[in-house]
Amino acid sequence: MRLRRIMQHRLIWFRDDLRVTDNAAVSAALDCDPNTRISAVFLTAESDWASFGYGPNRLYYTQQLLTHLSTSLASLGICLTVIRLKTYHDQVAWIGQFCATECVSDLYFNQEYQWNERLRDRQIRDHAGSVTVHAFVDRVLLQPSTVLTGDERFYSVFSPFKRRWLSIYQDQGVRPFALPHRSRAPMEPNQWSSLCDRPDSDLSQFPMTEEDAQRALEDFVTHRLGHYDRTRNQPDVSGTSRLSGALARGLLSPRQCIQAAEDQIQRPIWEFPDNAFSWINELIWRDFYQHLLVGFPRLSKNRAFRTETEALVWRNLPAEIDAWKAGRTGIPIVDAGMRELKATGWMHNRVRMIVAQFLTKNLLCDWRIGEAHFMQFLVDSDLGANNGGWQWSASTGTDAAPYFRVFNPVSQSETHDPQANYISHWIPELLTIPVKKRHAPWSGSIPQGYTAPIVDLKTSRQRAIDAFKDLKS
Ligand SMILES: Cc1cc2nc3c(=O)[nH]c(=O)nc-3n(C[C@H](O)[C@H](O)[C@H](O)COP(=O)(O)OP(=O)(O)OC[C@H]3O[C@@H](n4cnc5c(N)ncnc54)[C@H](O)[C@@H]3O)c2cc1C
């Protein structure tokens, strides 16, 4: 028995969970005799970056978080190795080989829910041999397949999902994982060749360390959580947490978010006032989209949730798509959002919905084109949330906006950016015209340097409605 304990070697396999605190796999792996050898690895494959559509923003951010993680782990006497493989499929072989040559007894990782990742983890288990595999629920608050309908199916509509989610959460409670004390001599962090030296955008708004993320969370719950519901739809106000990058890459956990919110409000979430609960609601949406990936594998395979919408004939005009991507459609709120995305690697949620509806409805372009573009630029890019957001906007997904309810980008702009602060910031060309005219500059003379709308909003709206109406449900 003593011999086995001395020989134990635990391997932590990091994915999009790049933190030490409140990390289920890390907490479990560190819960051991101080003499136990612990190693850590992060695997990536360049060929995936293209096939999954990851761009320099995500890769650069990941690189920064890995550097910080490596230092944190080194202070615990754990060496993080970052391995670049040829292809995604080499991961299973690499883990098998490492476990064999380094006599790994136990493998620890947190579950991922995309189809490929679930297949990979199944293969890992199937080929584990003498290695004990420990897989944890960490990315979500409640495990997919525990929030089911009365007849044991996955929910496909958010409101009943949320009711069930809340009742389970209330029974079960979810708390951050403690980090066991580990007294080992610190070591020098490992070096590896950078995943990406330069992002496409200025990523300075994103927390780069766990301490930064905790500070940003604290700042949000102290100053903005209490009036989140009132300000969350205003893109010119910093009313939301802007923690999505940290949550997507796992620098922060959703449990830490809930804990901080409960500490601030001094009540459990089910007793939160509406204003603050609406932020928790977004974290439940986040869970919902991960659960959907498990319940409906076609979502990971580029397929529509509502399969009948796959018969839609999209226009997909390259010149219009280019104008949309470049923020040159002539519709200010759309252009402002697309410019914000390019400049910062992030876009406000309200504006994400507006630009997504404009692309899929007014331009009648396939939602997959928008999904891929977001995937390339967003620091918070995440298959579940991105696919969910795009399919919602395109009326092809769960809970989708009914096809006949097409956002009017001008009234959206007037409602959510009444002083035109947001559009004026991103489109300085508008500064020469009165504030009231900036939402629809074509109603007067279009300012120099700006563009006439590439599409008529009224007729293009009707074209989209007609296209959807023709589908057989
Ligand atoms: C077309 C489209 C694409 C999107 N793509 C992504 C994506 O790739 N990655 C991503 O994390 N979010 C995505 N979202 C959801 C949402 O826009 C962002 O999570 C949000 O804008 C992040 O800002 P925040 O951190 O200030 O959010 P907050 O309002 O502070 O919300 C807190 C957290 O809840 C989660 N969240 C909030 N709204 C949603 C939502 N609608 N769906 C799922 N989770 C949510 C995020 O993790 C967010 O950080 C998308 C939405 C749309 C309409």
PDBQT file of the ligand as one rigid body, heavy atoms in Angstrom, charges set to zero:
ROOT
HETATM    1  C1  LIG A 501     -25.114  35.932 -32.016  1.00  0.00    +0.000 C 
HETATM    2  C2  LIG A 501     -24.580  35.728 -30.605  1.00  0.00    +0.000 A 
HETATM    3  C3  LIG A 501     -23.365  35.081 -30.419  1.00  0.00    +0.000 A 
HETATM    4  C4  LIG A 501     -22.860  34.887 -29.121  1.00  0.00    +0.000 A 
HETATM    5  N1  LIG A 501     -21.663  34.231 -28.962  1.00  0.00    +0.000 NA
HETATM    6  C5  LIG A 501     -21.190  34.001 -27.707  1.00  0.00    +0.000 A 
HETATM    7  C6  LIG A 501     -19.967  33.296 -27.513  1.00  0.00    +0.000 A 
HETATM    8  O1  LIG A 501     -19.312  32.817 -28.451  1.00  0.00    +0.000 OA
HETATM    9  N2  LIG A 501     -19.521  33.141 -26.236  1.00  0.00    +0.000 N 
HETATM   10  C7  LIG A 501     -20.222  33.628 -25.156  1.00  0.00    +0.000 A 
HETATM   11  O2  LIG A 501     -19.765  33.460 -24.018  1.00  0.00    +0.000 OA
HETATM   12  N3  LIG A 501     -21.388  34.257 -25.327  1.00  0.00    +0.000 NA
HETATM   13  C8  LIG A 501     -21.896  34.470 -26.553  1.00  0.00    +0.000 A 
HETATM   14  N4  LIG A 501     -23.081  35.133 -26.710  1.00  0.00    +0.000 N 
HETATM   15  C9  LIG A 501     -23.860  35.492 -25.512  1.00  0.00    +0.000 C 
HETATM   16  C10 LIG A 501     -23.615  36.897 -24.948  1.00  0.00    +0.000 C 
HETATM   17  O3  LIG A 501     -23.683  37.848 -25.965  1.00  0.00    +0.000 OA
HETATM   18  C11 LIG A 501     -22.278  37.049 -24.225  1.00  0.00    +0.000 C 
HETATM   19  O4  LIG A 501     -22.083  35.994 -23.320  1.00  0.00    +0.000 OA
HETATM   20  C12 LIG A 501     -22.265  38.366 -23.437  1.00  0.00    +0.000 C 
HETATM   21  O5  LIG A 501     -22.424  39.446 -24.312  1.00  0.00    +0.000 OA
HETATM   22  C13 LIG A 501     -20.970  38.497 -22.692  1.00  0.00    +0.000 C 
HETATM   23  O6  LIG A 501     -20.896  39.733 -22.048  1.00  0.00    +0.000 OA
HETATM   24  P1  LIG A 501     -20.796  39.826 -20.467  1.00  0.00    +0.000 P 
HETATM   25  O7  LIG A 501     -19.704  38.959 -19.975  1.00  0.00    +0.000 OA
HETATM   26  O8  LIG A 501     -20.738  41.254 -20.109  1.00  0.00    +0.000 OA
HETATM   27  O9  LIG A 501     -22.182  39.181 -20.046  1.00  0.00    +0.000 OA
HETATM   28  P2  LIG A 501     -23.092  39.353 -18.740  1.00  0.00    +0.000 P 
HETATM   29  O10 LIG A 501     -24.333  40.025 -19.172  1.00  0.00    +0.000 OA
HETATM   30  O11 LIG A 501     -22.355  39.943 -17.617  1.00  0.00    +0.000 OA
HETATM   31  O12 LIG A 501     -23.474  37.839 -18.406  1.00  0.00    +0.000 OA
HETATM   32  C14 LIG A 501     -22.685  37.024 -17.515  1.00  0.00    +0.000 C 
HETATM   33  C15 LIG A 501     -22.204  35.790 -18.220  1.00  0.00    +0.000 C 
HETATM   34  O13 LIG A 501     -23.303  34.972 -18.590  1.00  0.00    +0.000 OA
HETATM   35  C16 LIG A 501     -23.024  34.321 -19.829  1.00  0.00    +0.000 C 
HETATM   36  N5  LIG A 501     -24.018  34.761 -20.808  1.00  0.00    +0.000 N 
HETATM   37  C17 LIG A 501     -24.595  35.976 -20.902  1.00  0.00    +0.000 A 
HETATM   38  N6  LIG A 501     -25.513  35.992 -21.891  1.00  0.00    +0.000 NA
HETATM   39  C18 LIG A 501     -25.496  34.754 -22.438  1.00  0.00    +0.000 A 
HETATM   40  C19 LIG A 501     -26.211  34.138 -23.497  1.00  0.00    +0.000 A 
HETATM   41  N7  LIG A 501     -27.156  34.793 -24.202  1.00  0.00    +0.000 N 
HETATM   42  N8  LIG A 501     -25.922  32.865 -23.808  1.00  0.00    +0.000 NA
HETATM   43  C20 LIG A 501     -24.992  32.168 -23.110  1.00  0.00    +0.000 A 
HETATM   44  N9  LIG A 501     -24.285  32.700 -22.093  1.00  0.00    +0.000 NA
HETATM   45  C21 LIG A 501     -24.535  33.970 -21.757  1.00  0.00    +0.000 A 
HETATM   46  C22 LIG A 501     -21.631  34.755 -20.256  1.00  0.00    +0.000 C 
HETATM   47  O14 LIG A 501     -20.713  33.786 -19.819  1.00  0.00    +0.000 OA
HETATM   48  C23 LIG A 501     -21.464  36.072 -19.517  1.00  0.00    +0.000 C 
HETATM   49  O15 LIG A 501     -20.120  36.414 -19.272  1.00  0.00    +0.000 OA
HETATM   50  C24 LIG A 501     -23.606  35.342 -28.001  1.00  0.00    +0.000 A 
HETATM   51  C25 LIG A 501     -24.827  35.990 -28.206  1.00  0.00    +0.000 A 
HETATM   52  C26 LIG A 501     -25.307  36.187 -29.492  1.00  0.00    +0.000 A 
HETATM   53  C27 LIG A 501     -26.626  36.890 -29.684  1.00  0.00    +0.000 C 
ENDROOT
TORSDOF 0
